[in-house]
């Protein structure tokens, strides 16, 4: 009987409001999982076809756990907050939320002025 343990990592390169590599280096993440005996695949975490393909191949090896590293971009699709640590813990105003929703649908980039909340 094989293992049924599957670890899925949302690798967006952030931990709260700081880049993971500044807080605690994680790379090379795939090599670390392999060192613990896992079979590893890395996929575009924004691609449903890539994710479906990765999960369709389970289990990757008999008697080994599997790690699926889904590379993602935090805030993807919203240029005004994409990959920005300073835009994670924020109390957006109702107007800013409305502007972000418009941005998500392809309209002008939102102008954000809300104060960033620093959490450490």
Phi and psi in degrees as GROMACS dihedral restraints (atoms count N, CA, C in turn):
[ dihedral_restraints ]
;  ai    aj    ak    al  type     phi  dphi    fc
    3     4     5     6     1   -86.3    20    10
    4     5     6     7     1   168.9    20    10
    6     7     8     9     1   -74.3    20    10
    7     8     9    10     1   152.9    20    10
    9    10    11    12     1  -121.2    20    10
   10    11    12    13     1    20.8    20    10
   12    13    14    15     1   -84.2    20    10
   13    14    15    16     1   122.2    20    10
   15    16    17    18     1  -127.0    20    10
   16    17    18    19     1   123.3    20    10
   18    19    20    21     1  -104.0    20    10
   19    20    21    22     1   126.5    20    10
   21    22    23    24     1  -113.4    20    10
   22    23    24    25     1   123.2    20    10
   24    25    26    27     1  -110.3    20    10
   25    26    27    28     1   121.8    20    10
   27    28    29    30     1   -84.3    20    10
   28    29    30    31     1    96.0    20    10
   30    31    32    33     1   -92.9    20    10
   31    32    33    34     1    83.6    20    10
   33    34    35    36     1  -101.0    20    10
   34    35    36    37     1     3.8    20    10
   36    37    38    39     1    71.0    20    10
   37    38    39    40     1    17.7    20    10
   39    40    41    42     1  -129.5    20    10
   40    41    42    43     1   150.3    20    10
   42    43    44    45     1  -128.9    20    10
   43    44    45    46     1   109.3    20    10
   45    46    47    48     1    56.6    20    10
   46    47    48    49     1  -116.6    20    10
   48    49    50    51     1  -112.7    20    10
   49    50    51    52     1    33.9    20    10
   51    52    53    54     1  -146.3    20    10
   52    53    54    55     1   147.0    20    10
   54    55    56    57     1   -66.0    20    10
   55    56    57    58     1   137.0    20    10
   57    58    59    60     1   -58.6    20    10
   58    59    60    61     1   -37.9    20    10
   60    61    62    63     1   -66.9    20    10
   61    62    63    64     1   -21.1    20    10
   63    64    65    66     1   -82.7    20    10
   64    65    66    67     1   -32.0    20    10
   66    67    68    69     1   -84.8    20    10
   67    68    69    70     1   -56.0    20    10
   69    70    71    72     1  -152.4    20    10
   70    71    72    73     1   109.6    20    10
   72    73    74    75     1   -57.9    20    10
   73    74    75    76     1   130.3    20    10
   75    76    77    78     1  -109.8    20    10
   76    77    78    79     1   -23.6    20    10
   78    79    80    81     1   -80.3    20    10
   79    80    81    82     1   145.8    20    10
   81    82    83    84     1   -83.8    20    10
   82    83    84    85     1   110.0    20    10
   84    85    86    87     1   -63.8    20    10
   85    86    87    88     1   -40.7    20    10
   87    88    89    90     1   -62.1    20    10
   88    89    90    91     1   -41.5    20    10
   90    91    92    93     1   -64.4    20    10
   91    92    93    94     1   -34.4    20    10
   93    94    95    96     1   -68.1    20    10
   94    95    96    97     1   -42.2    20    10
   96    97    98    99     1   -63.9    20    10
   97    98    99   100     1   -41.4    20    10
   99   100   101   102     1   -62.3    20    10
  100   101   102   103     1   -36.2    20    10
  102   103   104   105     1   -63.1    20    10
  103   104   105   106     1   -24.8    20    10
  105   106   107   108     1   -94.4    20    10
  106   107   108   109     1    10.4    20    10
  108   109   110   111     1    89.7    20    10
  109   110   111   112     1    10.8    20    10
  111   112   113   114     1   -87.1    20    10
  112   113   114   115     1   149.4    20    10
  114   115   116   117     1   -86.2    20    10
  115   116   117   118     1   137.0    20    10
  117   118   119   120     1  -128.3    20    10
  118   119   120   121     1   140.4    20    10
  120   121   122   123     1  -134.2    20    10
  121   122   123   124     1   148.5    20    10
  123   124   125   126     1  -118.0    20    10
  124   125   126   127     1   131.3    20    10
  126   127   128   129     1  -133.6    20    10
  127   128   129   130     1   163.5    20    10
  129   130   131   132     1   -74.1    20    10
  130   131   132   133     1   108.9    20    10
  132   133   134   135     1   -68.9    20    10
  133   134   135   136     1    -6.4    20    10
  135   136   137   138     1   -97.8    20    10
  136   137   138   139     1    -3.4    20    10
  138   139   140   141     1  -103.0    20    10
  139   140   141   142     1   106.8    20    10
  141   142   143   144     1   -61.1    20    10
  142   143   144   145     1   -40.4    20    10
  144   145   146   147     1   -60.4    20    10
  145   146   147   148     1   -40.8    20    10
  147   148   149   150     1   -65.2    20    10
  148   149   150   151     1   -40.2    20    10
  150   151   152   153     1   -66.7    20    10
  151   152   153   154     1   -44.4    20    10
  153   154   155   156     1   -58.4    20    10
  154   155   156   157     1   -44.4    20    10
  156   157   158   159     1   -62.0    20    10
  157   158   159   160     1   -43.5    20    10
  159   160   161   162     1   -62.1    20    10
  160   161   162   163     1   -43.2    20    10
  162   163   164   165     1   -75.1    20    10
  163   164   165   166     1   -26.8    20    10
  165   166   167   168     1   -68.3    20    10
  166   167   168   169     1   -22.7    20    10
  168   169   170   171     1   -87.6    20    10
  169   170   171   172     1    -1.4    20    10
  171   172   173   174     1   -68.7    20    10
  172   173   174   175     1   146.0    20    10
  174   175   176   177     1   -76.0    20    10
  175   176   177   178     1   150.6    20    10
  177   178   179   180     1   -76.2    20    10
  178   179   180   181     1   -31.2    20    10
  180   181   182   183     1  -154.2    20    10
  181   182   183   184     1   144.1    20    10
  183   184   185   186     1   -65.2    20    10
  184   185   186   187     1   140.3    20    10
  186   187   188   189     1    60.2    20    10
  187   188   189   190     1    27.9    20    10
  189   190   191   192     1  -136.0    20    10
  190   191   192   193     1   141.8    20    10
  192   193   194   195     1   -71.8    20    10
  193   194   195   196     1   161.4    20    10
  195   196   197   198     1  -119.9    20    10
  196   197   198   199     1   138.9    20    10
  198   199   200   201     1  -119.2    20    10
  199   200   201   202     1   127.3    20    10
  201   202   203   204     1  -110.8    20    10
  202   203   204   205     1   113.0    20    10
  204   205   206   207     1   -96.3    20    10
  205   206   207   208     1   111.0    20    10
  207   208   209   210     1   -96.9    20    10
  208   209   210   211     1   105.5    20    10
  210   211   212   213     1   -75.8    20    10
  211   212   213   214     1   119.4    20    10
  213   214   215   216     1  -130.7    20    10
  214   215   216   217     1   168.3    20    10
  216   217   218   219     1  -118.0    20    10
  217   218   219   220     1   119.3    20    10
  219   220   221   222     1   -66.3    20    10
  220   221   222   223     1   128.8    20    10
  222   223   224   225     1    79.7    20    10
  223   224   225   226     1    16.5    20    10
  225   226   227   228     1   -53.2    20    10
  226   227   228   229     1   135.0    20    10
  228   229   230   231     1    95.5    20    10
  229   230   231   232     1    -9.3    20    10
  231   232   233   234     1  -123.2    20    10
  232   233   234   235     1    89.0    20    10
  234   235   236   237     1   -52.8    20    10
  235   236   237   238     1   -30.8    20    10
  237   238   239   240     1   -72.3    20    10
  238   239   240   241     1   -14.7    20    10
  240   241   242   243     1  -127.0    20    10
  241   242   243   244     1    -6.7    20    10
  243   244   245   246     1   -60.7    20    10
  244   245   246   247     1   127.4    20    10
  246   247   248   249     1    59.6    20    10
  247   248   249   250     1    24.3    20    10
  249   250   251   252     1  -110.0    20    10
  250   251   252   253     1   115.0    20    10
  252   253   254   255     1   -65.7    20    10
  253   254   255   256     1   -31.5    20    10
  255   256   257   258     1   -77.5    20    10
  256   257   258   259     1    -1.6    20    10
  258   259   260   261     1  -117.4    20    10
  259   260   261   262     1    22.3    20    10
  261   262   263   264     1   -93.2    20    10
  262   263   264   265     1   -54.3    20    10
  264   265   266   267     1   -99.2    20    10
  265   266   267   268     1    91.3    20    10
  267   268   269   270     1  -141.4    20    10
  268   269   270   271     1   140.3    20    10
  270   271   272   273     1   -93.2    20    10
  271   272   273   274     1    90.5    20    10
  273   274   275   276     1   -69.4    20    10
  274   275   276   277     1   144.6    20    10
  276   277   278   279     1   -76.9    20    10
  277   278   279   280     1   166.2    20    10
  279   280   281   282     1   -60.0    20    10
  280   281   282   283     1   -38.6    20    10
  282   283   284   285     1   -65.4    20    10
  283   284   285   286     1   -39.4    20    10
  285   286   287   288     1   -66.2    20    10
  286   287   288   289     1   -39.9    20    10
  288   289   290   291     1   -62.5    20    10
  289   290   291   292     1   -44.1    20    10
  291   292   293   294     1   -61.2    20    10
  292   293   294   295     1   -41.5    20    10
  294   295   296   297     1   -66.9    20    10
  295   296   297   298     1   -37.7    20    10
  297   298   299   300     1   -65.4    20    10
  298   299   300   301     1   -39.0    20    10
  300   301   302   303     1   -64.3    20    10
  301   302   303   304     1   -39.5    20    10
  303   304   305   306     1   -64.7    20    10
  304   305   306   307     1   -42.3    20    10
  306   307   308   309     1   -60.0    20    10
  307   308   309   310     1   -41.7    20    10
  309   310   311   312     1   -59.1    20    10
  310   311   312   313     1   -29.7    20    10
  312   313   314   315     1   -96.3    20    10
  313   314   315   316     1    16.6    20    10
  315   316   317   318     1    92.9    20    10
  316   317   318   319     1     5.7    20    10
  318   319   320   321     1   -85.1    20    10
  319   320   321   322     1  -170.2    20    10
  321   322   323   324     1   -57.7    20    10
  322   323   324   325     1   150.3    20    10
  324   325   326   327     1   -62.8    20    10
  325   326   327   328     1   137.1    20    10
  327   328   329   330     1   -68.6    20    10
  328   329   330   331     1   143.9    20    10
  330   331   332   333     1  -100.0    20    10
  331   332   333   334     1   113.4    20    10
  333   334   335   336     1  -108.0    20    10
  334   335   336   337     1   129.5    20    10
  336   337   338   339     1  -125.5    20    10
  337   338   339   340     1    -5.1    20    10
  339   340   341   342     1   -60.0    20    10
  340   341   342   343     1   145.4    20    10
  342   343   344   345     1   -72.2    20    10
  343   344   345   346     1   136.6    20    10
  345   346   347   348     1   -77.4    20    10
  346   347   348   349     1   136.2    20    10
  348   349   350   351     1   -92.7    20    10
  349   350   351   352     1   121.4    20    10
  351   352   353   354     1   -90.5    20    10
  352   353   354   355     1   127.2    20    10
  354   355   356   357     1  -125.2    20    10
  355   356   357   358     1   124.8    20    10
